[in-house]
Amino acid sequence: MNFRKFTTTILRTSRHLCRVQQTNTIKASLSLSRRSILAKSTSTTSNTKRFSRCLAQQSRFFYHAGTGRTVFLGCLKITTIFIFGFFSLVVIPKHVLAEKKVPWVTGTIAISGIVPMVFVAYITGPFVTYVHVRIPSFARNSKQMIVRFAKSIPPETELDFTTMNIFGKPRVSRAKVKDIYAIQRRFGMVNFVRDTSLLKKSKAWWKVKAVDQFGVHGRDSGFLNGEVWNLIRKNIEKKSIR
């Protein structure tokens, strides 16, 4: 009897140990599968977040005039200012204080210092370095949605034009698509204008005048090699100026 009890106890113990081992194996496999699923979902979520962040950063930037062109024009503006300062502070006073001075020579020298600065400021004033478009969140999901949005862009969509002042400092002008029109001015340097009548009424006379003329001449630069901006440009060019 004792031998039978001993054998029965050993069999029960072995069965219990087998069951415990099987349970632990199943739990371990389940935990591994859960970890793999969580890792995959986490990686997918992180990749999606990275893509959405990248797209959100690029979605508003649709045109760039080029770094080389922008730097050249900025340096040209600063150079003409230095030329004007040199003529005004050094050359002109020297001729004015000279014993034998000729009036027309002094006037010519003054004009020589003023004309380059005024001409460069007049020609390069409308030059646009960047164009940012404020698009709704639903259009940022994919490139195809952005292109589709640009093909039929709403009139209330806001565009940010970044220009340079006379010192080369960036200046952002915001306008709606419905207020922008295509036209040629300033020897072809201006190809877009906007309606600033409401801004002039609400702005004080001593404040800086709002920019109403823009020159956007590049066609294959910016987001998607300028495809989105070219679609927006075509929609603007379809309208006739008031």
Secondary structure, DSSP 8 states (H G I E B T S, - for coil): -HHHHHHHHHHHHHHHHHHHHHHHHHHHHHHHHHHHHHHHHHHHHHHHHHHHHHHHHHHTEEEE--HHHHHHHHHHHHHHHHHHHHIIIIIHHHHHS-SS--HHHHHHHHHHHHHHHHHHHHHHTTBEEEEEE---GGGGS-HHHHHHHHHT--TT-EEEEEEE-TTS-EEEEEEEGGGEEEEEETTTTEEEEE--HHHHHHS-TTS-----EEB---SS-SGGGGHHHHHHHHHHHTS---
